[in-house]
Amino acid sequence: MDDSFETFVPMAFRLRGVQRIAADDRSVHDTTLLEGLARGFYWQNLVDTGVMKSGSDIARAEGLHPSVLNELMRLTLLAPDIIGLLMTGRQPRRMSLIWFQRNPLPVDWEAQRRIVKRFEEIA
């Protein structure tokens, strides 16, 4: 039995300068953050399915420092609703990949939601 899970999110992008904007013009996608999130989930899937033994093995195969890999795999611990905000481009403007790389991410989803609220209060 295949226990895999797949989600399709329909969206269209138009290039405007260096930022990518969703077709509805109400949401701004941080493509760097989305790419980091996608890589983190891809690498986590490699470990979960046994294709790779560990993050260190993936880092070696990809030619990356293990800390880079671990920072991106940590994004897989985000609450589903926060991932939804990122996917729809409705995350707080100051929430970026660099922020996630430089700050600890609590495993507790409620604590994560409080962080998002603090971002919204700053904006």
C-alpha positions as CSV (number, residue, x, y, z in Angstrom):
1,M,0.0,0.0,0.0
2,D,1.3,3.4,-0.9
3,D,1.0,5.9,2.0
4,S,2.3,8.9,0.0
5,F,0.4,12.2,0.0
6,E,0.3,14.7,-2.8
7,T,-1.2,18.1,-3.0
8,F,-1.8,20.2,-6.1
9,V,-2.1,24.0,-5.7
10,P,-3.2,25.7,-8.9
11,M,-1.5,29.1,-9.4
12,A,0.0,31.1,-12.2
13,F,3.0,33.3,-12.0
14,R,3.9,36.5,-13.9
15,L,7.4,37.9,-13.8
16,R,7.6,41.5,-12.7
17,G,11.1,42.7,-12.1
18,V,12.8,40.3,-9.7
19,Q,9.7,39.3,-7.7
20,R,7.2,36.8,-8.8
21,I,3.6,37.8,-8.2
22,A,0.6,35.4,-8.2
23,A,-2.0,36.0,-10.9
24,D,-4.5,37.4,-8.4
25,D,-2.1,40.3,-7.5
26,R,-3.2,40.1,-3.8
27,S,-0.5,37.7,-2.7
28,V,3.3,37.9,-3.1
29,H,5.2,34.6,-3.2
30,D,8.6,34.5,-1.7
31,T,10.1,32.1,-4.3
32,T,13.3,31.6,-2.3
33,L,11.4,30.5,0.7
34,L,9.2,28.2,-1.4
35,E,12.2,26.7,-3.0
36,G,13.8,26.1,0.4
37,L,10.6,24.5,1.7
38,A,10.3,22.3,-1.4
39,R,13.9,21.1,-1.0
40,G,13.4,20.5,2.6
41,F,10.3,18.3,2.0
42,Y,12.1,16.5,-0.9
43,W,15.1,15.7,1.2
44,Q,13.0,14.6,4.2
45,N,11.1,12.3,1.8
46,L,14.4,10.8,0.7
47,V,15.2,10.0,4.3
48,D,11.7,8.8,5.2
49,T,11.5,6.4,2.2
50,G,15.0,5.0,2.9
51,V,16.4,6.2,-0.4
52,M,19.1,8.0,1.6
53,K,20.2,7.0,5.1
54,S,20.6,10.5,6.6
55,G,20.8,14.2,6.0
56,S,24.6,13.9,6.1
57,D,24.4,11.4,3.2
58,I,22.2,13.8,1.2
59,A,24.5,16.7,2.0
60,R,27.5,14.8,0.7
61,A,25.7,13.7,-2.5
62,E,24.5,17.3,-3.1
63,G,27.8,18.9,-2.3
64,L,26.3,21.0,0.5
65,H,27.3,21.6,4.1
66,P,25.1,19.5,6.4
67,S,23.9,22.7,8.3
68,V,22.3,24.0,5.1
69,L,20.5,20.8,4.6
70,N,19.4,20.6,8.2
71,E,18.1,24.2,8.1
72,L,15.9,23.5,5.1
73,M,14.7,20.1,6.4
74,R,13.6,21.9,9.6
75,L,11.0,23.7,7.5
76,T,9.1,20.4,7.2
77,L,8.2,20.9,10.9
78,L,6.1,24.0,10.1
79,A,2.4,23.9,11.0
80,P,0.2,23.0,7.9
81,D,-1.6,26.3,8.1
82,I,1.7,28.2,8.0
83,I,2.8,26.2,5.0
84,G,-0.6,27.1,3.5
85,L,0.2,30.8,4.0
86,L,3.6,30.4,2.3
87,M,2.0,28.5,-0.6
88,T,-0.6,31.1,-1.2
89,G,1.8,34.0,-0.8
90,R,0.0,35.4,2.2
91,Q,2.8,35.0,4.8
92,P,3.9,38.2,6.6
93,R,6.2,40.2,4.4
94,R,9.2,40.0,6.7
95,M,9.0,36.2,7.1
96,S,11.9,35.0,4.9
97,L,14.1,32.0,4.4
98,I,16.9,33.9,6.0
99,W,14.8,34.5,9.1
100,F,14.1,30.7,9.4
101,Q,17.8,30.0,9.0
102,R,18.9,32.4,11.7
103,N,16.2,31.8,14.3
104,P,15.1,28.7,16.2
105,L,11.9,27.1,15.0
106,P,9.7,25.7,17.8
107,V,8.3,22.3,17.1
108,D,5.0,23.3,18.8
109,W,2.6,24.6,16.2
110,E,0.9,27.0,18.6
111,A,4.3,28.6,19.3
112,Q,4.9,28.9,15.6
113,R,1.5,30.6,15.1
114,R,2.4,33.1,17.8
115,I,5.6,33.9,15.9
116,V,3.5,34.5,12.7
117,K,1.2,36.8,14.7
118,R,4.2,38.8,15.9
119,F,5.3,39.2,12.3
120,E,1.8,40.5,11.4
121,E,1.9,43.0,14.3
122,I,5.2,44.4,13.0
123,A,3.9,45.0,9.5
